[in-house]
């Protein structure tokens, strides 16, 4: 009997700066400077109970396993600042001549996102996994040269995940005769969003906060897997060995964008599969063998691949979102090998 426990924690504190040009106007190049700052913390707690039993009278081996895991990932404050400036202005009398100095990208409407200064994201993922399995095996001797090692087993696994995300952005404040103070866009990024620059200020309009959280940014997901298998290893002679069996899996997966509402189910499906396997090994000599195998496997989409929550990766600057129409793949595998053991 063994009990294994694991507690693992890690954290990253990252600063990413991106500098480049946008040639939207070939006559006047735009220089961009986009900075990202974020802290992320990851925690894994895992506990596993394993037992091994042998019943001498029946010549039966029993292995049992029960486990619990809790995974948590927190990004408490992911924030972006974006500045740009023109290379030059052909017309020295242009009122926008000062835009050859870095100017913060802050929307004058309700637009927000990672391409604007002042965009922030808060996210948290909590996942729990409970599972148990049992394996039973017995060696049968039909005659001195023919042996069968029979194994059967079962598995139960339940996963639950809650993912929460909120997005906020800043825009220019103009309201009730108060007009935005354009000079605030030229303040450095460590001071631009100070408290005195929010809302109506003595020098004009400052910045206002907007929430940009989407309906499907938060989701609850659950999966339940029941599985059972039976297999046998048949030793006909010292040269010929066949391992064959089948596994039955019943898998239910459900994902909702708001678990408190009945009509917010995003994904809800149950699939049952039988997965056969056969492996034939023939030893030509003590050091060479020919192996022929066939087996069927599955690849199921993960929660993250199904959820519509859109996550912007600050390192690749790509938006990643899932697709609820993904289905599991059914894979047929054939393997032929000639093996040498020198």
Rosetta blueprint (number, residue, H / E / L):
1 X L
2 X E
3 X E
4 X E
5 X E
6 X E
7 X E
8 X E
9 X E
10 X E
11 X E
12 X E
13 X E
14 X E
15 X E
16 X E
17 X E
18 X E
19 X E
20 X E
21 X E
22 X E
23 X L
24 X L
25 X L
26 X L
27 X L
28 X L
29 X L
30 X E
31 X E
32 X E
33 X E
34 X E
35 X E
36 X E
37 X E
38 X E
39 X E
40 X E
41 X E
42 X E
43 X E
44 X E
45 X E
46 X E
47 X E
48 X E
49 X E
50 X E
51 X E
52 X E
53 X E
54 X E
55 X E
56 X L
57 X L
58 X L
59 X L
60 X E
61 X E
62 X E
63 X E
64 X E
65 X E
66 X E
67 X E
68 X E
69 X E
70 X E
71 X E
72 X E
73 X E
74 X E
75 X E
76 X E
77 X E
78 X E
79 X E
80 X E
81 X E
82 X E
83 X E
84 X E
85 X E
86 X E
87 X L
88 X L
89 X L
90 X L
91 X L
92 X L
93 X L
94 X L
95 X L
96 X L
97 X H
98 X H
99 X H
100 X H
101 X L
102 X L
103 X E
104 X E
105 X L
106 X L
107 X E
108 X L
109 X L
110 X L
111 X L
112 X L
113 X L
114 X L
115 X L
116 X L
117 X L
118 X L
119 X E
120 X E
121 X E
122 X E
123 X E
124 X E
125 X E
126 X E
127 X E
128 X E
129 X E
130 X E
131 X E
132 X E
133 X E
134 X E
135 X E
136 X E
137 X E
138 X E
139 X E
140 X E
141 X E
142 X E
143 X E
144 X L
145 X L
146 X E
147 X E
148 X E
149 X E
150 X E
151 X E
152 X E
153 X E
154 X E
155 X E
156 X E
157 X E
158 X E
159 X E
160 X E
161 X E
162 X E
163 X E
164 X E
165 X E
166 X E
167 X E
168 X E
169 X E
170 X E
171 X E
172 X E
173 X L
174 X L
175 X E
176 X L
177 X L
178 X E
179 X L
180 X E
181 X L
182 X H
183 X H
184 X H
185 X H
186 X H
187 X L
188 X L
189 X L
190 X L
191 X L
192 X L
193 X L
194 X L
195 X H
196 X H
197 X H
198 X E
199 X L
200 X E
201 X E
202 X L
203 X L
204 X E
205 X E
206 X L
207 X E
208 X E
209 X E
210 X E
211 X E
212 X L
213 X L
214 X L
215 X H
216 X H
217 X H
218 X L
219 X E
220 X E
221 X E
222 X E
223 X E
224 X E
225 X E
226 X E
227 X E
228 X E
229 X E
230 X E
231 X E
232 X E
233 X E
234 X E
235 X E
236 X L
237 X L
238 X L
239 X L
240 X E
241 X E
242 X E
243 X E
244 X E
245 X E
246 X E
247 X E
248 X E
249 X E
250 X E
251 X E
252 X E
253 X E
254 X E
255 X E
256 X E
257 X L
258 X L
259 X L
260 X L
261 X L
262 X H
263 X H
264 X H
265 X E
266 X E
267 X E
268 X E
269 X E
270 X E
271 X E
272 X E
273 X E
274 X E
275 X E
276 X E
277 X E
278 X E
279 X E
280 X E
281 X E
282 X E
283 X E
284 X L
285 X L
286 X L
287 X L
288 X E
289 X E
290 X E
291 X E
292 X E
293 X E
294 X E
295 X E
296 X E
297 X E
298 X E
299 X E
300 X L
301 X L
302 X L
303 X H
304 X H
305 X H
306 X H
307 X L
308 X L
309 X L
310 X L
311 X E
312 X E
313 X E
314 X L
315 X L
316 X L
317 X L
318 X E
319 X E
320 X E
321 X L
322 X L
323 X L
324 X L
325 X L
326 X L
327 X L
328 X L
329 X E
330 X E
331 X E
332 X E
333 X E
334 X E
335 X E
336 X E
337 X E
338 X E
339 X E
340 X E
341 X L
342 X L
